[in-house]
Amino acid sequence: MSLPVNELRTLIAVALGGLLLLLRLDAARFASAEYDSDPEAIDQRGVRLAWPLMAIVLAIGVGVALPEGLSAIGLGRGSLLSPASIVLAIVGAAVAVVALLGLAWLRGATWPPRLSPPGDTARFAFDSVATAIVDELTFRGVLLGLLLLAGIPAGVAFLVQLLLYGLETRLGRSVATLDMLVEALALGALTGVLAIASGAVLAPIVAHVVARFAALELPDSAPALYPRRLL
């Protein structure tokens, strides 16, 4: 007995979503496990670029497969570029920067906090954008969207994506500490709220990029949040 078309499309979307979760766990294979990459693989730009590109392709595949379309995972043009989404992107980025500056002030010996060497900025920017794209498409886009489509209440769906994000982020690193888990949960909570409030992944991605880049650029905030990568 064959499955109805809509059920088959939904199963395909769920399968592609599972591949996204596996892709996040396998970040080190692409030399893109933030702050945990093999220093000898840092120059493999093509391999590192493949990680976010694969996430984008898989996420779009989920949206195309779903009967509800791309809007179900926050990639619909209407919600993605809506005024609410843009405003929340700015607000989320501001909240992330203020929080990190506060941590730098609490932990730093000097104020204003010192910045990283200029030569690291481009690498930090790439890591921030790539990781934000993968994480937000996977957890605040596909996973959250599928949970909501399944009829799970928004609060429960929020908690599920948050816990899975914290677990995957922790398992994906060779060194995992309680500080890293707290950082992941805080970031996942902020971007999860932005995703539910805006109905799109633009605000979560922007806030994630800004938060991660700011943390990398502020060495005074790094000891608790991010072990520094040898670059």
C-alpha positions in Angstrom: 0.0 0.0 0.0 1.6 3.3 -1.1 1.7 6.3 1.2 -0.3 9.4 0.3 1.9 12.0 -1.4 1.8 14.5 1.5 2.8 11.8 4.0 5.7 10.7 1.7 6.9 14.3 1.3 6.7 14.8 5.1 8.8 11.7 5.7 11.4 12.9 3.2 11.5 16.3 5.0 12.1 14.5 8.3 14.8 12.4 6.8 16.6 15.5 5.5 16.2 17.1 8.9 17.9 14.1 10.4 20.8 14.6 8.0 21.1 18.2 9.2 21.4 17.0 12.8 24.1 14.6 11.8 25.9 17.3 9.8 26.1 19.5 13.0 27.6 16.6 14.9 30.2 16.0 12.1 31.4 19.6 12.0 35.0 18.6 12.9 35.2 16.5 9.7 34.8 19.8 7.8 37.4 21.6 10.0 34.5 23.8 11.1 33.9 22.7 14.7 34.1 26.1 16.1 37.1 26.6 18.4 37.9 23.0 18.0 39.3 22.6 14.5 42.5 20.9 13.6 45.0 23.7 13.1 46.5 21.8 10.1 43.1 21.9 8.4 42.4 25.6 8.8 43.6 26.4 5.3 41.2 23.9 3.7 38.8 26.7 2.8 36.8 24.6 0.3 36.2 21.8 2.9 35.2 24.4 5.5 32.9 26.2 3.1 31.1 22.9 2.3 29.7 22.7 5.8 27.3 25.7 5.7 26.6 25.1 2.0 25.4 21.6 2.7 23.3 22.9 5.6 21.6 25.4 3.3 21.0 22.8 0.6 19.5 20.3 3.1 17.3 23.0 4.8 15.9 24.1 1.4 15.3 20.5 0.6 13.3 20.1 3.7 11.2 23.2 2.8 10.6 22.0 -0.7 9.6 18.5 0.4 7.2 19.8 3.0 3.6 20.3 1.7 3.6 23.5 3.7 6.6 24.8 1.9 9.6 26.9 3.0 7.6 29.1 5.3 7.1 26.1 7.6 10.8 26.3 8.6 11.2 30.0 8.6 12.5 30.4 5.1 9.4 31.9 3.5 10.1 35.2 1.8 7.2 37.0 3.4 8.3 36.2 7.0 12.0 36.2 6.3 12.1 39.8 5.2 9.1 41.1 7.2 9.5 44.3 9.2 9.1 42.3 12.4 11.8 39.9 11.4 14.2 42.7 10.6 13.5 44.6 13.8 13.9 41.5 15.9 17.2 40.8 14.2 18.5 44.2 15.3 17.1 43.7 18.8 18.6 40.2 19.2 22.0 41.4 18.0 21.9 44.3 20.4 21.0 42.0 23.3 23.8 39.6 22.4 26.4 42.4 22.3 25.3 44.0 25.6 25.4 40.6 27.3 28.9 39.8 26.0 30.2 43.3 26.9 28.8 42.8 30.4 30.6 39.4 30.7 33.8 41.0 29.4 33.5 43.7 32.0 33.0 41.2 34.8 35.9 39.0 33.7 38.3 41.4 32.1 41.2 43.1 33.8 40.8 46.2 31.7 37.9 48.3 30.3 37.1 48.7 27.5 37.9 45.1 26.7 40.8 44.5 24.4 40.2 43.1 20.9 41.8 40.2 19.1 44.7 40.7 16.7 43.5 42.1 13.3 44.8 39.0 11.5 42.2 36.8 13.3 39.2 38.9 12.4 38.5 37.3 9.0 38.7 33.8 10.4 36.5 34.7 13.3 34.0 36.2 10.9 33.9 33.1 8.7 33.5 30.8 11.8 30.7 33.0 13.1 28.7 33.1 9.9 29.2 29.4 9.1 28.3 28.2 12.5 25.3 30.5 12.8 23.9 29.3 9.4 24.2 25.7 10.3 22.9 26.0 13.9 20.0 28.2 13.1 18.8 26.4 10.0 19.1 23.1 11.9 17.6 23.9 15.2 15.6 27.1 15.0 14.5 26.4 11.4 14.0 22.8 10.5 13.8 21.1 13.9 11.6 23.8 15.5 9.5 24.0 12.3 8.9 20.3 12.2 8.0 20.1 15.9 5.4 22.9 15.4 4.0 21.3 12.3 3.6 18.1 14.3 1.2 20.0 16.6 3.6 20.3 19.6 2.9 23.4 21.6 5.4 26.2 21.0 6.7 26.1 24.6 7.5 22.4 24.4 9.0 22.7 20.9 11.2 25.6 22.2 12.5 23.4 25.1 13.1 20.4 22.8 15.2 22.4 20.3 17.0 24.1 23.1 18.0 20.8 24.8 19.0 19.1 21.6 21.1 22.2 20.6 22.9 22.1 23.9 23.5 18.4 23.7 24.7 18.5 20.1 27.0 21.5 20.7 28.5 19.8 23.7 29.0 16.4 22.0 30.5 18.0 18.9 33.5 19.3 20.7 36.5 17.3 21.9 36.6 19.4 25.0 33.2 20.0 26.7 32.7 22.0 29.9 29.8 23.2 31.9 30.6 26.8 30.8 30.2 25.7 27.1 26.8 24.1 27.8 25.6 27.2 29.6 26.8 29.4 26.7 25.0 27.1 24.2 21.8 27.1 26.2 21.8 30.9 26.6 22.4 31.4 22.9 19.8 28.8 21.9 17.3 30.4 24.2 17.8 33.9 22.7 17.6 32.7 19.1 14.7 30.3 19.9 12.6 33.2 21.2 13.5 35.3 18.1 12.6 32.4 15.8 9.2 31.9 17.4 8.4 35.6 17.7 9.4 36.4 14.1 8.4 33.1 12.4 11.6 33.2 10.4 15.3 32.4 10.8 16.7 35.8 9.8 16.7 37.2 13.3 18.2 34.1 14.9 21.0 34.0 12.3 21.8 37.7 12.7 21.8 37.5 16.5 23.9 34.3 16.4 26.5 35.8 14.1 26.9 38.9 16.1 27.1 37.0 19.5 29.7 34.6 18.3 31.8 37.1 16.5 31.7 39.5 19.5 32.7 36.7 21.8 35.7 35.7 19.6 36.7 39.3 19.2 36.7 40.0 23.0 39.5 37.8 24.5 38.5 39.0 27.9 35.2 37.2 27.7 36.7 34.1 26.1 37.9 32.0 29.1 34.4 31.2 30.3 32.6 31.2 26.9 35.0 30.0 24.3 38.3 28.1 24.6 40.6 29.9 22.1 41.4 28.0 19.0 45.0 27.8 17.9 45.0 29.5 14.5 
